[in-house]
Amino acid sequence: MKRPLFLREHPALGAGTLRTPSRLCGWVIATALAASAASSCGDQPGARIQVAPGSASDDDSTGAGFQVDDPGLTPAEDQDRQCLNQSREALPIGLDIYVMLDTSQSMKDLLPQDSANPNQDKWTAVRKSIEAFVAAPDTRDIGIGLQYFPQVLADVPFTCSDNTDCGSAGGACSNSRCVKSGTGTLPGNYEVSILVDTGDDTPCEDDDECSGAGQTCVSLLGQCVVRPGDIEFPDGSLLPAKVPALCATSDDCSSIPGAVCEELGQCQNVVGGTRPSCTRSIPCPTGGGQCNRPTHTCSNQTLCKVENYAAPAVPISSAAGRADAIRASLDAVDPVGPTPTGPALQGALQQARDWAAEHSDRQVVTVLVTDGFPTDCSPIANAEVAAIAKNANASSDPIHTFVVGVFSTQDLGADGEARLNELARAGGSEKAFVINTADDVTQGLLDALNEIRDSSSRCNFPLDSTELDLNKVNLEVIDSSGTTTPLFNVGTPADCGSDQQGWFYENRDGGGRQITVCPRTCRDFLAGVVQADLQIGCATRIR
């Protein structure tokens, strides 16, 4: 149930106002006005706390002061003025960020050639950005923690060529499939005996896992290939370059004249909406780029349990040594494996939630940095992963998720940005930060992290007081011309809409209570065109 709220502009606002210089990094309601009003955490718009009319603690350098009884006011106006009977000092609140960082195999992809950074891959660029962010003076008071995905079994090799490479713990190699003997028809109605897929792409460890009659478990190499023009059939037709036949060795291609078994790769770039396949003899088509060899991994190598990602590689900390700890952790990483986004995001939110429960006086957010979409570990569907972020953001003690994608135009595809935005909106932000690999990835990611820092700290007003009456809290903004605009309590984040000014409570059930402004209001704060007034003691105005 929405509660009544009242907010109005007071005629004598300036005379009874304490301004606290601040970068608007959030505010805790303390218990007394103190000399620390002159302290500062930056040059951004500040918040001011209304001083009670006629209070002995009024800091009125003009000597004007408020009078409790003013014969010029109506009884209602006098009551409104006197309802400002609580005054508190505004103190900056701490911000904590938990980063879940993609370290999958694709992070080793080279970026476009840069004369200043030749042969630089995505991982190097991303690592430089994070190191710069945690070492910057502006983030020295921010708690930062870190974990990576995927997490893998330490005693299982990163790559495999067949099941024996994976050992007893690693499961099946990803190129192992249940296959069966079949026939294929080539040009000129030329029939050949070939290995065919059973329609089940699940890797198998042995023949017992193949359910159909005549099926066997085989570690496949690729596809039967004949170089164009090498073989001419009696009717004069030429055999196509690639034959629709699977193979583990060239013996599997023996029924096809001149055919050999070649490893099946994938072209670097998208052509005609898809990534063409390629082999050693059959290059990528024009525009397809280089032929990338496949990377086969053991099916049990990737850890899919949420607890593997909820435990941080570097715990959240704002201590002086945290930058060195994060740098050392990043240096030890060798990107490898698939992209288990689902459990990774669940783990990140669990860690953030646990941290928030123990640090109710601080604001904590999660940041998902990825260069790909889910490829392993359930859930994989984008809507299901988005639901994880939405549930965390909609809880009584919400945790916000920011999404940063590092993609080439080809990797992003036609709907990639929309999919990333779906995750971001579910997590409570308007859209994802999408960094194109053709641009400066290091600077792009650094800019994104700085914007996340600013929006998280300048658009949230934590209220930490067990004595505070949440039905008597109001917020208004004042622009550079002095125009005051009262903000309504809209109720919930969903009530903000696309262009609604206002605010809502978060963490009302926890030890730390927090005001968050709607995205439309937040944009004004970030642009520096308004400052905030937090008022205590008058009935809250609701939308």
N, C-alpha and C positions, 0 to 999 in steps of 0.2 A: 504494500500500500504506500503510495506516495504521500509525503508529509508536507504540511503547509510551509511555505517559505516566504520571507519578506526581505526585500532589498531595495534601498533607495539611495539617492545621492544626498548627502548632508550638506547644507549650505556652508557650514563652517569647517568643511573637511580638512582644509589645509592647516588650520591652526591647531587641530588636535591630532595630527598625523605624525607617526614615526616612520621615516623612510629608512630602510635597511639596504645598503648597496648589495647587489647580488647579481649572479648570472642566471637567476631564476632556476636554480638547480633543485627546486623542491623545498618544502619547509616543514619543520617540526614545530608544533606548538609547545613551547616550554612554559615555565610557571612564573616568570617575572620579566619585567623590562630591565635591561642591563646596559652597561656602558659599551658592550660589544656591538651596539648598533652601527658603529663606524667601521666594523670589519667588512671585508668584501671577498667574494669568490669570483670576481670577473667584472666586466663592464656591460653586461647584458641588462635588460630591464629588471628592476627590482620588484619586490612585493612589499606592501606596506600594511601594517596591522593597526586597526582603529584603536585609539586610546579612549578609555571610558570617559564620558563627559564629567568634568569636575573632579576627576581622579587626582589624588595626591601625587601620583606618579607621572602626571602629564609632563612631558618634556616640551614646554611651551616657551621657546626663546623669545617670542614676540610679546609675551605677557598678556595676550588676549584671552586665551583659555576658553573653555566651554563653561557655560553656566547651566546648572541643573534646572533651575527655574528661569524660564524666559517668557515674560508676559506676551511677547510677540508670537508665540507658538500656540497652536490649538492643542487641546489635551492629547489628541492622537499623535500629533507631531512630537510633542514633548515626550510621550511614551516611547515613540520610535527612537528618538535621540537617546533616551536613557536606557534603552534595551542593550546598548553597547556597554554592558557591564562587565565584560571580561576582556582583558588585554594581555597579549602574550608576545614574547619576542620571536621573531622569525629567524630560524637557524637553518643553514643548508643541510640537506639530507644526503646520505651516501648512495651511490649507485654501484651495483654489481652486475657484471656481464658474464654469462657462461656461454662459451663458444663451442659449438659442435662442428668440427672441421673435416671436410671430405679429404681423405687421403687414398682414394681409389687409384687404380692403375692409370686411368685417363689423365690424372694430374701430371703425368710425365710427358704429355703431349707438348711438342715444341710450339712456342708462340711465333707469330710472323717475325721475320728477320728484323732486328733492330741493331743499328750500327753501334749503339751504346751498350746493348746487352745481347751480343750474338749467342745463338744456340740456347736461349733461356726457355725453360719449360714453365708451365703454369704453376707448378709447386714452388719453384724458386721465387716467382713474382708474388705469390700469395704469402709465402713465409716472410719476405722482406716487409710487406705491408703490416702484418701483425706485429713483427718486431718493432717497427717504427711507432705503431699505435701504443704499445705498452710502455715504450721508453719515452714518450712525449711528456713534457711537463704538465700539459692540460689533463692528462689521465692519471696523474700520480695518486689522486685520492679515490680512484675508481677501483673497486675489486674486480679482478679478472681471473676466470678459470678456463680450463681448456680440456677437451677430449677429442678423439679422432674416430672416424668410421671409414672403413670397416675395422673391427677388432678380429684378429685371427689367432688360431692355435699356434703356439710358438714352435712346436716340434713337427709341424707339417710344412712341407716345402711350398714356396709361393707359387710355383708353376709345376705342371706335370704333363707327361706325354701319354701315360697310360695308368691304369689303376695301381700297378705295383709301386709307382712313385709316391703314392699317397700313404702307404703303410696301413697299419691296422686302425689308426685313429682318424685318418683323413677322409675316409669314405671313397666315393667313386670320383675318378677324374672326369671333368665336365665334357670331354669328347667321347665318353663311353655311351653307347646307345644299344638298345635292342633292335636288331635288324633281321631280315629274312631274305631268302633267295627269291628272285622274281625274274621277270622278263621285261625288256624294253624294246620299243620299236624305233629304229633310226630311219633317217631319210631313205626312200626307196623300199620301204617295208622290210627293212633289214632287222631281224629280231636277234637280240643278244640276251645272254644270261647276266644279271647284275644283282648287286645287293640293294635292297630298297628299305626305306624308312617304314617303321610300323605305326607312325603317327604319335608316338609317345616320346617326348624330348627329355624325359627324366633320366639323368645319368644312372647307369646300372653298375653294380660291383661284380656280378657273376650271372651265369645263365639262369639260376633259380629265380632271379627277379624279372625274367622275361616270361610273361604269362601265355603268349600265343604258341601254338604248335609250330615247331621248326624255327623258332626264334633263338638267336644267340646274342650274347653280350660281347660287343666288339669295341675296341678303342680305335675310333676312326681317324684317319689322317686327313681325308678330304674328298676329292672328287676325281673321277676318271676324266682325263684330258687328252685330246688329240690336237696337235698344232694345225691351224687352218691350212687346208690344201694338201696335207701330207697323204691323205688316203682318199682315193676316188672309188666309189662303188660301181658295180657293173652297169647300172643305169645312168652313170655319168654324174650323179649328185655328190656333193662334197659333205663329208662328215662335219657337223658343227664343232666349234672349238671346245665347248664343254658338254659333257655327256651327263644326263640326269642319272648318274650312278654313284653311289657311295663306295668308298674303298678304305681299307686299312693298309694294304700293300698293293703293288702293281699286279699281283696274281688275281686280285678281284676284278681287274680290267682285262684279263687275258682273252675274253671272248670278243673284245672289240679290237679290230685290227689297228695296230700301232698305238694303242692307248696306254697311258701311264697314269699312276696315281700321284696326284700333286696336292700339297697342302692348300686348303681353301682359305684365302684371306678376305679382307674387306677394304674397299677403297676409302681413302681418307676423307673425300668430300662427297656430298650428296649430289647425285645427278638424276634429274627427272623425278625428284621426290623421294628417292631411296639411295642407299649406299650400295653400289654394285659389288658383287663378289669378284675375286681375282685370284690368279695363281701365278706361279713362277713363269709359266709360258704365256699366259693370257693377261696382259697388262690392263690397267684401269682405262676406261674410255676417256676421251678428251674432257678435261675439267674435273676428273675424278681424283686427281692427285696421286700420291704414292699408294702402293698396295701394302697394307699393314698386316703382319702375321697375326694370327689369333693367339690369344693367351688363354691356356687351359688351366683351370684351378681345381683343387680337390673340393668336393661338395661339402665336406664338414670343416673346411678350413675357416670359413667365415662364421663368427659367433653371432647368433641371432637373439640371444636373451637380453632383455632390457637392462638387467643389472650390470652387464658388461659395459654399458655406455653411461649408466648413472654414476659409476665410480670415476672421478676425474683423473686425467693424466697429470694435470697441474691443478690443485685445489684453488677455489676462489680466494683471492687475497689482494689486499692493497698494500702489503708490506713492501718496504724498499727493495727487497731482493726478488720480488716476483717477476720482474722483467728478465733477470738472468735465468730464473727457473724456466720460464716460457721459452726463451731462446735456446737453452740446452735441450729442452724437450723437442722443439721443432727440428733442431739439427739431427736428432737421432731417428727421425722418421724417414722411411723409404716407401713412397706410395706404391700400393699393390692391392689387387683384389677388386671385387665388385662394389656395389653401392647399396648397402642395407639401410636406406633412409628411415624406414618405419621404426625399427627398434632404436636406432640412433636418436631420433627426435624424441621418442618416448623416454629414453634414458636422460637426455638433456633436460627435459621438463621435470622429471623426477628429482634430479639433482637440484634444479632451481627451486622446486617446491620445498624440498627438505631444507635447503639453505634459508629460504624465506621464513620458514617456521621457526628457525633458530635466530633469525636476525630481523625481527619485525620492524625495526627502526630504519631499515634500508630498502631500497627499490632494487629488484633483481629481474633481469630479462634474459631470454635466450637468443642466440644468433646462430642460425644454420647457414654455413657457407658450403656450397656444393658446386661441382662442375658437371653434374649429371643427374638423371632421374633414377628412381629406384630400380635396381636390377636383381636384388637378392633379398631374402628374408621377408616374411609377411609382416605387414601389408605392403603391397607393391602399387596398387591402384592409387592414382593421385588423390581421388576423392577420399579414400580411406586414410591416407597420410594426413590430408588436410583436417580430417575429423579429429585426429590426435591433437593438433594445435588448437582447434576450436574448443574442444572439451576443456583444455587447460586454461584457455582464455575466458571461458564462460563460468568457471567455478567461483565459489564464494571468495576464494583467495586467488585471483587470476594471475597467471604467468603469461606474459606476452612473448610472442615469437617473431623475430625479424628474419627475413630470408634474403640471402645474397647469392646470386647465381653468376658463375664465371663461364661464359659460353662463347663459342664462335657462332657466327650467323647460321652456318650449316648445322651445327649441333642443336641450336635452339629450335630450328624448324619453324613451321607455320604456327604451331600452337604452344611452343615452349614457354614463351613469356606469359601467356594466359595461365598456364599450369603453375608457374612460379607465383603469379599474382594470387591465384586461388589459395595457395599455402599461406601467403603473407596476410591476406584478408582474414583467413581463418584464425591466424595468430594475433590479430588486433591491429595490424598496420595497413595503410591504404594500398600499398603495392610493394612488390619485391624490388630490390636493387639488382639490376641486370648489367653486368660488366662485359663488354664485348672484347674478346681476346685480340681483336685488331687494334684496340686502343691500349693505353697505358694501364695494364692490369694492376700494378702495384699502387699507383695513385688512385685508380678507380675504387679499389677495395678500401684504401685508407679514407677516402672521402665518404664512403658508405658507413664505415665504422664511426667516423666523427659525427655524421648526421644521426646515426642511431644513438650515440651518446647524448647529443644535444636534445633530441626529441624525447628521450627517456627521462632526462633530468629537468628540462625546462617546462614540461607539460604535465608534471605530476606534483601534487602537493600533499605529501604524507602528513598526517595529523597524529601525533603520538601523545595522547593524554587520556588517562582513564577517567578524568573528571570532565572531559569535554562533552557537551550536549550536542550530538550530531544533528539535532533538529534546530539548532541555532547557529548554523555556519553558512556564510554566503561568500560569493566570489563575484567580483566585477573587474572589468578591464578599462584602462584609461589610455587613449591614444595621445599622440604628440601634441594635439591641439588642446588637450585637457578635457575632451569629451568623454564622459563616463557612460559605459554600457553595462547594465546589470546582466549577469549570466544566470540562467535557470538551471536547477538540478533536473536533468532530463530523465533520470531514472536508471537507465542501463546503457552500455555501449551501443547496443542495437538501436536505441532511440536517438542517437546522434544523427543518423542519416548521412547523406553525402555532403550537406552544406549547413548543418545545424550548429549554431553557437550554443555552448553550454558545458556542463560538467556532470560527473556522476561519482558516487562513492565506490571504492574498491576496498577489499580486506576489512569489511565491517565486522566480520566474525572473528578476525584475528587480533593479535595484540597491536598491530600497526594499522591505523586507519588512513586511507589515502583518497584524495580528490584527484581525479584525472579529467582533463579537459577534452572536449571533442576534437577530432582531427582538424575541423575548420578553425577552431580557436587556436589550436596548437600551431598551425601555419602562421598565424599572426604573431605568436610569441617568437617563433624561430626567425621571422623576418625582422623582429625588433621594432614593430610598429605599435605595440601595446605593452603595457605593464599590468601587473595583477594587484588587486586589492583583496585581501582575505579579511573578512569581518566576522567577529565572534560575538554572539549574544542576541542577535535578532533572529526571529523565526525564519526558517529557510523557505525560499521561494521555489516552487516546483513548476515544471511545464505541464 
